[in-house]
């Protein structure tokens, strides 16, 4: 899909599309905090139910008050949609240009729809409904690729492209919901008050906001440094960032809810699992960096044409930065599974702040972006690993 948009719309057209995509998925990235908290809450509820079943007991009266994650998600959807529209005067024109500022309405609609998808995905992950979760993720991606490709066969106008991007959110969830409606409704009730859910979700969304700046929203951030009239240069850089991240971040993003669920159900294996995953990421990144250094530049120019103008060193550095962000996903999932919402947020916020600060350095934009994307996640990863090391095998929730 990336290749098709870039070649059909050109570097400048892809620049506008990528900024719209980034603005939408920046909010979607923030809402990933809602999915993470829904996963954690559902997983802990399932573990509590299983423990009480084994003891032939019932959940204590103190915890019988419950909240439906579906209702919570609907309220969040309304709030998020209104917030995106209310803030659009601050970001739509500077990043998209005056002629494309109306895309803010599509960002708001897509963000609101994704609130419900995020909560539902968390319920599926926390309750072990892996087939339904996999189907939701797969359908969302397939429908988006099909929709965007179909639109591009007729026109490269940004409005129908925007519709094709947001339509898979409700369509994929509706299809999956019909496969197990009773289970999805029943598993969405968690023994947590609405106030507790708001507080916990606020913390995970704070961390997810920092995550979104580093990942989904980074092209939008870069657009402020490149300027609204430099979409051609921005398009090449965003394309490189997107493609160099995909091998690591696509699977880790999809599996992060699984990691939270696994760490929640098996806390005694946390240290070993984190170490194994970090070593695996390091090995994959080393191979990809070597390939990018040797063949990255000619391959990218062959595939995307002479418009693409980034050297092999930048491509290798961007791949290395994606490995650090992947490590941050792993460490963050381990911290969140222990109910340490504050430490979880601290790692991601530190990574985001360092990244943003380094973008002000007086360097060419590609080198500046590569440095910022590597240094920020390195700081966040160190924050999480130090916290996990200090906590050891305890299940303390003092900082939750």
Secondary structure as UniProt FT lines:
FT   HELIX           2..54
FT   TURN            55..56
FT   HELIX           61..63
FT   STRAND          67..68
FT   HELIX           69..96
FT   HELIX           98..103
FT   HELIX           104..126
FT   TURN            127..128
FT   HELIX           130..152
FT   TURN            153..154
FT   HELIX           158..177
FT   TURN            178..179
FT   HELIX           181..187
FT   STRAND          189..190
FT   HELIX           194..214
FT   TURN            215..217
FT   HELIX           218..226
FT   TURN            228..229
FT   HELIX           231..265
FT   HELIX           267..269
FT   HELIX           270..291
FT   HELIX           292..296
FT   HELIX           297..304
FT   TURN            306..307
FT   HELIX           312..337
FT   TURN            338..339
FT   HELIX           341..358
FT   TURN            359..360
FT   HELIX           365..391
FT   TURN            392..393
FT   TURN            398..399
//
